[in-house]
C-alpha cells in the first residue's frame, strides 16, 4: 500500500517531470530558438505580403470570404483541441505560438519555396506524366512535415520544461498543423479566385471552403499530431518514454498518409470507383491511427495526473472511481458516467477534479487559496450541493 508520504513524493515528482504549471515566456533574447522562430515567422509574413500583395485589392472579396469562413472553421477545432489538452495541459500562449509557426513560417518560409524546387526536380527526373501523378506526394510530406516539426523543436528550445512527452508533441503538432491548414486554405481560396479571373468570388470562396473544410478533418492537423508525437518518442525527453523504432514508424506513417492524400489520383490509377472510395478508406485508416497514437502518447500523461491527485484520493477528496476517470482514457470516463447515472454530474465532477489537479500543479503541490477553493468545490459537488 502506498503511504501518504510516498504519494506526496510521487506527486511532487510528477509535477517536476511534467512541467505542468510552468509559465511560458516567449521573449527570450538570449535564446537562439527565439531568434530562429522570429526569422521564420517574419520570413513567412514577408512571403505572404509578396504573394497576396499584387492582387489583394482585386481579389479582396475572395480573401475576405476565405478569412471569415476559415476563421469560423477554427472555432470547432479549437474547442476539440481544448478538450484534448486535458491532461498536463499546455499554456494557451505556447499553443498560439505553435499555431503562428504553422500558419506563417512552415508554409510560406519553408514549404512554398522548397515545394517549387522539388516539383521541378521530379519533372526533370520522371517527366511531366510522372510529375502529374506523383510529384505532390513525393514532395509535400518531406518539406511540409519537417517544416512543421521544426516549430516543435523550437518550442522545446523555448520551453524545455513544458514540452516533455509524446502527448505534448501530439497536442502541439495538432496546433501547428491547424495553423498550416487554415493559412493554406485561404491561399487556395485566393488561387481559385485568380484562376477564374475574379469571377463570382464569394461563390468560389464558399465552394473552396466546403471542399477544403471537409478534407481538413484528416489533413495537416492530423498529420502533424501523429508526426510530432513520433518525434517526441524519438527524442525521449521523458524518462522511460524513448522508443526510437516506434517514433520513426509513427513519423513515417504520417508522411505516408500525407503522400496518399496528395497523390490520390496516381493511386486510383484512373479507376473511377476507386477514386470515389479511396478518400473514405484513407480517412478511416487515418482516424483509427490517430486514436491509437493519441491513446499511447497520453499514457505517461495519465500516470502523472494519477500521481498528482493520489494524495487527494488518500485524503478522501477524490474517490477511486473519479480518480480513474480523470486520469484515464475515454472508456474510463464512460464507465464513470454510467456509475453516477448522470452525464452532466459526471462532467462537473471531472471538470472539478481537473481544476484541482491544475491548481495543485501551479502551486507546486503546496496549499494555496486556489487549491483550497478547488478542493472545497469538488467536495461540494460530490456531496450533491
C-alpha positions as CSV (number, residue, x, y, z in Angstrom):
1,X,0.0,0.0,0.0
2,X,1.2,3.5,-0.8
3,X,1.8,5.7,2.2
4,X,0.8,9.3,2.4
5,X,4.5,10.4,2.3
6,X,5.2,8.2,-0.7
7,X,2.2,9.6,-2.5
8,X,3.3,13.1,-1.8
9,X,6.8,12.4,-3.1
10,X,5.3,10.9,-6.3
11,X,3.1,13.9,-6.7
12,X,6.0,16.3,-6.5
13,X,8.0,14.2,-8.9
14,X,5.0,14.2,-11.4
15,X,4.8,18.0,-11.2
16,X,8.6,18.3,-11.8
17,X,8.8,15.8,-14.6
18,X,5.7,17.0,-16.5
19,X,6.5,20.7,-16.1
20,X,2.8,21.3,-15.6
21,X,2.2,24.8,-14.1
22,X,5.4,26.2,-15.5
23,X,4.8,29.6,-17.1
24,X,5.6,30.1,-20.8
25,X,7.8,33.1,-21.7
26,X,8.1,33.8,-25.4
27,X,10.5,36.7,-25.4
28,X,14.0,35.2,-24.7
29,X,16.6,37.4,-26.3
30,X,19.5,35.2,-25.2
31,X,17.8,32.0,-26.6
32,X,18.8,31.1,-30.2
33,X,15.4,29.3,-30.7
34,X,13.7,32.7,-30.1
35,X,15.6,34.4,-33.0
36,X,15.1,31.4,-35.3
37,X,11.4,31.5,-34.6
38,X,11.3,35.2,-35.3
39,X,13.2,34.8,-38.6
40,X,10.9,32.0,-39.7
41,X,7.7,33.8,-38.9
42,X,9.0,37.1,-40.2
43,X,10.1,35.5,-43.4
44,X,6.8,33.8,-43.8
45,X,4.9,37.1,-43.2
46,X,7.0,38.8,-45.9
47,X,6.3,36.0,-48.3
48,X,2.6,36.4,-47.6
49,X,2.7,40.1,-48.4
50,X,4.7,39.4,-51.6
51,X,2.3,36.6,-52.6
52,X,-1.0,38.3,-51.9
53,X,0.0,42.0,-52.3
54,X,-0.2,42.4,-56.1
55,X,-3.8,41.1,-56.3
56,X,-5.1,41.8,-52.8
57,X,-7.3,44.7,-54.0
58,X,-8.8,42.9,-57.0
59,X,-9.4,39.7,-55.1
60,X,-10.4,41.2,-51.8
61,X,-13.9,39.6,-51.8
62,X,-12.3,36.2,-52.1
63,X,-9.7,36.9,-49.5
64,X,-12.2,38.4,-47.1
65,X,-14.5,35.4,-47.6
66,X,-11.7,33.0,-47.1
67,X,-10.5,34.6,-43.9
68,X,-14.0,34.8,-42.4
69,X,-15.1,31.3,-43.4
70,X,-11.9,29.6,-42.2
71,X,-11.8,31.8,-39.1
72,X,-15.2,30.4,-38.2
73,X,-13.9,26.9,-39.2
74,X,-11.3,27.4,-36.4
75,X,-13.9,27.5,-33.7
76,X,-14.9,23.8,-33.5
77,X,-11.2,22.8,-34.0
78,X,-10.1,24.9,-31.0
79,X,-12.9,23.5,-28.9
80,X,-11.9,20.0,-29.8
81,X,-8.2,20.6,-29.2
82,X,-9.0,22.3,-25.9
83,X,-10.8,19.2,-24.8
84,X,-7.9,17.0,-25.9
85,X,-5.4,19.3,-24.0
86,X,-6.9,18.0,-20.8
87,X,-4.1,16.1,-19.0
88,X,-1.0,18.2,-18.1
89,X,-2.4,21.0,-20.2
90,X,-0.1,23.2,-22.3
91,X,-0.5,27.0,-21.8
92,X,-2.6,28.9,-24.4
93,X,0.3,31.2,-25.2
94,X,2.5,28.3,-26.2
95,X,-0.2,26.8,-28.3
96,X,-0.8,30.1,-30.0
97,X,3.0,30.3,-30.7
98,X,2.8,26.9,-32.3
99,X,-0.2,27.9,-34.4
100,X,1.6,31.0,-35.8
101,X,4.6,28.9,-36.8
102,X,2.3,26.5,-38.6
103,X,0.4,29.4,-40.3
104,X,3.3,31.6,-41.4
105,X,6.8,30.0,-41.2
106,X,6.1,26.4,-42.2
107,X,4.0,27.0,-45.3
108,X,5.4,30.3,-46.6
109,X,9.0,30.4,-45.4
110,X,9.8,26.7,-45.8
111,X,7.2,24.7,-47.8
112,X,6.4,27.1,-50.6
113,X,9.9,27.7,-51.9
114,X,11.0,24.1,-51.2
115,X,8.0,22.6,-52.9
116,X,8.5,24.6,-56.0
117,X,12.2,23.5,-56.2
118,X,11.4,19.8,-55.7
119,X,8.4,19.8,-58.1
120,X,10.8,21.0,-60.8
121,X,13.2,18.2,-59.9
122,X,10.6,15.5,-60.2
123,X,9.5,16.8,-63.6
124,X,13.1,16.6,-64.9
125,X,13.7,13.2,-63.4
126,X,10.4,11.4,-64.3
127,X,8.8,13.6,-67.0
128,X,5.6,15.5,-67.0
129,X,3.3,12.5,-66.7
130,X,5.2,11.1,-63.7
131,X,5.2,14.5,-62.1
132,X,1.5,15.0,-62.6
133,X,0.7,11.7,-60.8
134,X,3.3,11.5,-58.1
135,X,5.3,14.8,-57.6
136,X,2.9,16.3,-55.0
137,X,3.0,13.2,-52.8
138,X,6.8,12.9,-53.1
139,X,7.3,16.5,-52.2
140,X,4.9,17.8,-49.6
141,X,5.3,15.0,-47.0
142,X,9.1,15.8,-46.8
143,X,9.1,19.6,-46.8
144,X,5.9,20.3,-45.0
145,X,6.1,17.7,-42.2
146,X,9.7,18.5,-41.3
147,X,9.0,22.2,-41.7
148,X,6.1,22.0,-39.3
149,X,8.0,19.8,-36.9
150,X,10.8,22.4,-36.8
151,X,8.2,24.5,-34.8
152,X,8.0,21.8,-32.2
153,X,11.8,21.7,-31.9
154,X,11.9,25.5,-31.5
155,X,9.3,25.3,-28.8
156,X,11.4,22.7,-27.0
157,X,14.2,25.2,-27.1
158,X,11.9,28.0,-25.8
159,X,10.1,25.9,-23.1
160,X,12.1,22.7,-22.3
161,X,10.3,22.2,-19.0
162,X,6.9,22.3,-20.7
163,X,7.5,20.2,-23.8
164,X,8.3,16.8,-22.4
165,X,6.3,13.9,-23.5
166,X,4.8,12.4,-26.7
167,X,1.4,13.8,-25.8
168,X,2.9,17.3,-25.7
169,X,4.1,16.6,-29.2
170,X,0.7,15.4,-30.2
171,X,-1.1,18.5,-29.0
172,X,1.5,21.0,-30.2
173,X,1.7,19.2,-33.5
174,X,-2.0,19.5,-33.9
175,X,-1.9,23.2,-33.4
176,X,1.0,23.7,-35.8
177,X,-0.8,21.6,-38.4
178,X,-4.1,23.5,-37.8
179,X,-2.2,26.8,-38.5
180,X,-0.7,25.4,-41.7
181,X,-4.1,24.1,-42.7
182,X,-6.1,27.3,-42.2
183,X,-3.5,29.6,-43.9
184,X,-3.1,27.1,-46.8
185,X,-6.9,27.0,-47.2
186,X,-7.0,30.8,-47.5
187,X,-4.2,30.5,-50.1
188,X,-6.4,28.0,-52.0
189,X,-9.3,30.4,-51.9
190,X,-7.1,33.2,-53.4
191,X,-5.7,30.9,-56.1
192,X,-9.2,29.7,-57.0
193,X,-10.4,33.3,-57.5
194,X,-7.3,34.1,-59.6
195,X,-7.9,31.0,-61.8
196,X,-11.4,32.3,-62.7
197,X,-10.1,35.8,-63.1
198,X,-12.1,37.2,-60.2
199,X,-15.5,36.0,-61.4
200,X,-18.1,35.3,-58.7
201,X,-15.5,35.4,-55.9
202,X,-17.9,34.9,-53.0
203,X,-19.4,31.7,-54.5
204,X,-16.0,30.3,-55.4
205,X,-14.8,31.1,-51.8
206,X,-17.7,29.2,-50.3
207,X,-17.2,26.2,-52.7
208,X,-13.5,26.1,-51.7
209,X,-14.4,26.3,-48.1
210,X,-16.7,23.2,-48.4
211,X,-14.1,21.2,-50.2
212,X,-11.1,22.1,-48.1
213,X,-13.1,22.2,-44.9
214,X,-14.2,18.6,-45.4
215,X,-10.8,17.4,-46.4
216,X,-9.2,19.3,-43.4
217,X,-10.7,16.8,-41.0
218,X,-8.0,14.3,-42.0
219,X,-5.3,16.7,-43.2
220,X,-2.5,18.8,-41.7
221,X,-3.7,18.9,-38.1
222,X,-3.8,15.1,-38.1
223,X,-0.6,14.6,-40.0
224,X,1.4,16.9,-37.6
225,X,-0.2,15.5,-34.5
226,X,1.0,12.0,-35.4
227,X,4.4,13.1,-36.8
228,X,5.2,15.3,-33.8
229,X,4.2,12.5,-31.3
230,X,6.6,10.3,-33.2
231,X,9.3,12.9,-33.0
232,X,8.9,13.1,-29.2
233,X,9.2,9.3,-28.9
234,X,12.5,9.5,-30.9
235,X,13.8,12.4,-28.7
236,X,12.7,10.7,-25.5
237,X,12.6,13.7,-23.2
238,X,10.6,11.9,-20.5
239,X,12.4,9.1,-18.6
240,X,11.4,5.7,-19.9
241,X,9.4,7.1,-22.8
242,X,12.0,7.0,-25.6
243,X,11.2,4.5,-28.3
244,X,13.1,5.2,-31.5
245,X,11.5,2.4,-33.6
246,X,8.0,3.4,-32.6
247,X,8.8,7.1,-33.1
248,X,10.3,6.6,-36.6
249,X,7.5,4.3,-37.7
250,X,4.9,6.9,-36.4
251,X,6.6,9.7,-38.3
252,X,6.8,7.6,-41.5
253,X,3.1,6.8,-41.1
254,X,2.2,10.5,-41.0
255,X,4.2,11.0,-44.2
256,X,2.6,8.1,-45.9
257,X,-0.8,9.5,-45.1
258,X,0.2,12.9,-46.5
259,X,1.6,11.1,-49.6
260,X,-1.7,9.2,-50.1
261,X,-3.8,12.2,-49.7
262,X,-1.8,14.3,-52.2
263,X,-1.4,11.6,-54.8
264,X,-4.9,10.2,-54.7
265,X,-5.1,10.4,-58.5
266,X,-2.0,8.4,-59.0
267,X,-3.1,5.8,-56.5
268,X,-6.5,5.4,-58.1
269,X,-4.9,4.8,-61.5
270,X,-7.8,6.3,-63.4
271,X,-10.3,3.9,-61.9
272,X,-13.5,6.0,-61.3
273,X,-14.9,3.7,-58.5
274,X,-11.5,3.6,-56.7
275,X,-11.2,7.4,-57.0
276,X,-14.5,7.7,-55.1
277,X,-13.8,5.1,-52.5
278,X,-10.2,5.7,-51.8
279,X,-10.6,9.0,-49.9
280,X,-13.0,7.4,-47.5
281,X,-10.8,4.3,-46.9
282,X,-7.7,6.5,-46.3
283,X,-9.7,8.8,-44.0
284,X,-10.9,5.8,-41.9
285,X,-7.4,4.4,-41.6
286,X,-6.0,7.8,-40.7
287,X,-8.6,8.4,-37.9
288,X,-8.0,4.9,-36.4
289,X,-4.3,5.6,-36.4
290,X,-4.8,9.0,-34.8
291,X,-6.8,7.5,-31.9
292,X,-4.2,4.8,-31.5
293,X,-1.3,7.2,-31.3
294,X,-3.2,9.6,-29.0
295,X,-4.0,6.8,-26.6
296,X,-0.4,5.6,-26.4
297,X,1.1,9.1,-26.4
298,X,-1.1,10.0,-23.4
299,X,-0.1,7.0,-21.3
300,X,2.6,9.0,-19.4
301,X,0.3,12.0,-19.0
302,X,-2.3,9.8,-17.4
303,X,0.3,8.4,-15.0
304,X,1.3,12.0,-14.0
305,X,-2.3,13.0,-13.4
306,X,-2.9,10.0,-11.2
307,X,0.3,10.6,-9.2
308,X,-0.6,14.3,-8.8
309,X,-4.1,13.5,-7.4
310,X,-3.2,10.4,-5.4
311,X,-2.7,12.3,-2.1
312,X,-6.2,13.8,-2.6
313,X,-7.6,10.4,-3.1
314,X,-5.8,9.1,0.0
315,X,-7.4,12.0,1.9
316,X,-10.8,11.2,0.7
317,X,-11.3,14.2,-1.5
318,X,-11.4,12.2,-4.7
319,X,-12.9,8.7,-4.7
320,X,-11.2,5.9,-6.7
321,X,-13.7,5.9,-9.5
322,X,-13.3,9.6,-10.1
323,X,-9.5,9.3,-9.9
324,X,-9.6,6.5,-12.5
325,X,-11.8,8.6,-14.8
326,X,-9.9,11.9,-14.6
327,X,-6.6,10.2,-15.2
328,X,-7.9,7.6,-17.6
329,X,-8.9,7.2,-21.2
330,X,-12.3,7.6,-22.8
331,X,-13.5,4.2,-21.6
332,X,-12.8,5.2,-18.0
333,X,-14.8,8.4,-18.3
334,X,-17.6,6.5,-20.0
335,X,-17.6,4.0,-17.1
336,X,-17.7,6.8,-14.6
337,X,-20.7,8.4,-16.3
338,X,-22.6,5.1,-16.0
339,X,-21.6,4.9,-12.4
340,X,-23.0,8.3,-11.4
341,X,-26.1,7.9,-13.7
342,X,-25.8,11.4,-14.9
343,X,-23.8,12.8,-17.8
344,X,-23.9,16.4,-16.6
345,X,-23.0,15.5,-13.0
346,X,-20.1,13.3,-14.2
347,X,-18.8,16.2,-16.4
348,X,-19.0,18.6,-13.5
349,X,-17.1,16.2,-11.2
350,X,-14.4,15.5,-13.9
351,X,-14.0,19.3,-14.5
352,X,-13.7,20.0,-10.8
353,X,-11.1,17.2,-10.4
354,X,-9.1,18.5,-13.4
355,X,-9.3,22.0,-11.9
356,X,-7.9,20.7,-8.6
357,X,-5.1,19.0,-10.5
358,X,-4.2,22.1,-12.4
359,X,-4.2,24.3,-9.3
360,X,-2.0,21.8,-7.5
361,X,0.4,21.8,-10.4
362,X,0.6,25.6,-10.5
363,X,1.1,25.6,-6.7
364,X,3.9,23.0,-7.0
365,X,2.0,20.8,-4.6
366,X,1.6,23.5,-1.9
367,X,-1.5,24.7,-0.2
368,X,-2.7,27.9,-1.8
369,X,-6.1,29.7,-1.7
370,X,-6.7,28.4,-5.3
371,X,-6.1,24.8,-4.2
372,X,-8.2,25.1,-1.1
373,X,-11.1,26.6,-3.2
374,X,-10.8,23.9,-5.9
375,X,-10.8,21.2,-3.2
376,X,-13.8,22.7,-1.5
377,X,-15.7,22.9,-4.8
378,X,-15.0,19.3,-5.6
379,X,-16.2,18.2,-2.2
380,X,-19.4,20.3,-2.6
381,X,-20.1,18.7,-5.9
382,X,-19.5,15.2,-4.5
383,X,-21.9,15.9,-1.7
384,X,-24.5,16.9,-4.3
385,X,-24.9,20.5,-3.2
